[in-house]
């Protein structure tokens, strides 16, 4: 009820491009502050276990490393992502986009994942400026020994749950 998830074959790799969209009851800056790297994400996103900024190029441009917990009774083992991330104004809202990098050594006990070009658009609703339309485009290549059907099931539910968890976090 919080978000709609669509997917289609990716043109970047053999997996899927996911689109997730829903209305969030808060202003765009606060929504993006909560989904972007930084102190808020670890407080509400139970999937995230660490999130570190490895290098900053300018205020809204950096390389981040984050790890996720195992999923589906640890069928999907903990994952590590190293992404280049950039956030900028877009129309009346914000755009944050990123792509994974090969950057340093992979931590032991994690599968190193790869995000193909991804992005989040967050714009205020015209009739309700205190509400935002949050749209994400995600292309995560889940590596390791994992059936594609398990990855597809996990991604859809993870993205849908992200909205309900985000809404709870924004109300506090």
Secondary structure, DSSP 8 states (H G I E B T S, - for coil): ---EEEEEE-SSSSSEEEEEEEEESS-HHHHHHHHSSSHHHHHH-TTEEEEEEEEEEETTEEEEEEEE--BTTTTB--EEEEEEEEEEEETTEEEEEEEE---S---TTSEE-EE-SEEEEEEE-SS-TTSEEEEEEE-EE--SS--HHHHHHHHHHHHHHHHHHHHHHHH-
